[in-house]
């Protein structure tokens, strides 16, 4: 299956094939679509979490933030998301 790509995307696809990272153009497209799906799912989860937190605040159920704890949790999540981690 052939696709019409903008020049920057075409270059990325070609590099991905040349390096052997993917065996076919279809594999590159499928990987890209899966990555897009995952990002959209993460964004929706984040939106849902934010809405739930705002509802708690509106209902006076919120707790004070522990900035150091939040920072440590975010750093741990970023470390876990890095390839090879």
Secondary structure, 3 states (H helix, E strand, C coil): CCCCCCHHHHHHHHHHHHCCCCCCHHHHHHHHHHHHHHHHHHHHHHHHHHHHHHHHHHCCCCCCCCHHHHHHHHHHHHHHHCCCC
